[in-house]
Amino acid sequence: MAQQTEQDAPKIEFPCPDYPIKVIGRDGPDFQEVVIEVVRIHVPDLDITKIEIQGSRKGTFVSLRMKITATGHDQLKALHEDLLGTGRVQMVM
């Protein structure tokens, strides 16, 4: 058996309902709207009433946590790239 240098990522079966995403960026007047607009391109049925928003202790950053229906690796990759491409998002988990 070959030795693995990296732990295998958990296997995801698509479509995957309730796939968690956390988006972190510098807080600003329209940060939440920008994130929601980008996510809706890839997830048209996003339920914005269930998005959890949390500010950092000093108020510099904000995180948005949401659950989406992930349809495949291509969707998740494109969503990640588009969120970072806004220039407003620091991290997507």
C-alpha positions in Angstrom: 0.0 0.0 0.0 1.4 3.4 -1.0 1.9 5.9 1.8 -0.2 9.0 1.6 1.4 12.4 2.2 -1.9 14.3 2.4 -5.1 13.2 4.0 -7.8 12.4 1.5 -10.5 15.0 1.4 -13.9 13.8 2.4 -16.0 12.6 -0.6 -19.0 14.7 -1.4 -22.0 13.4 -3.2 -23.7 15.9 -5.5 -26.1 17.4 -5.3 -25.3 18.2 -1.7 -28.0 20.1 0.1 -26.9 22.2 3.1 -23.3 22.5 2.0 -21.8 25.1 4.4 -19.9 28.1 3.1 -18.2 30.8 5.2 -17.1 34.0 3.5 -14.9 36.5 5.3 -14.0 40.0 4.3 -13.4 43.5 5.5 -16.7 45.0 6.7 -18.1 47.8 4.6 -21.4 49.4 3.7 -22.2 46.9 0.9 -20.0 43.9 1.6 -23.0 41.6 2.4 -24.8 42.7 -0.8 -21.8 42.0 -2.9 -21.3 38.5 -1.4 -25.0 37.6 -1.8 -25.1 38.9 -5.4 -22.1 36.7 -6.4 -23.5 33.6 -4.5 -26.8 34.0 -6.3 -25.2 33.8 -9.7 -24.1 30.2 -8.8 -26.9 29.4 -6.4 -30.1 31.0 -7.6 -32.3 29.5 -4.8 -30.1 30.9 -2.0 -32.3 31.5 1.1 -30.9 34.8 2.4 -33.1 34.6 5.5 -30.8 31.8 6.8 -27.5 33.6 6.3 -25.6 34.1 9.6 -23.6 37.3 9.9 -20.9 37.8 12.5 -18.6 40.8 12.9 -15.1 40.5 14.3 -14.3 41.8 17.8 -12.8 45.0 16.5 -15.4 45.4 13.7 -12.8 45.2 10.9 -14.0 42.0 9.4 -17.3 40.3 8.9 -18.2 36.7 8.1 -21.3 35.4 6.3 -22.2 31.8 6.9 -24.7 30.1 4.6 -25.8 26.7 3.4 -26.2 26.1 -0.3 -27.2 23.2 -2.5 -23.8 22.3 -4.1 -24.3 20.8 -7.5 -20.7 19.9 -8.3 -17.0 20.7 -8.1 -17.2 23.1 -11.0 -19.9 25.2 -9.3 -17.9 25.3 -6.0 -14.7 26.3 -7.8 -16.4 29.0 -9.9 -18.1 30.4 -6.8 -14.8 30.5 -4.8 -13.0 32.2 -7.7 -15.8 34.8 -8.3 -16.0 35.6 -4.6 -12.3 36.2 -4.3 -12.4 38.1 -7.6 -14.5 40.8 -6.1 -11.5 42.1 -4.3 -13.6 42.4 -1.1 -13.4 38.8 0.1 -10.4 37.7 2.1 -11.2 34.0 2.6 -13.8 31.4 1.5 -14.2 28.2 3.6 
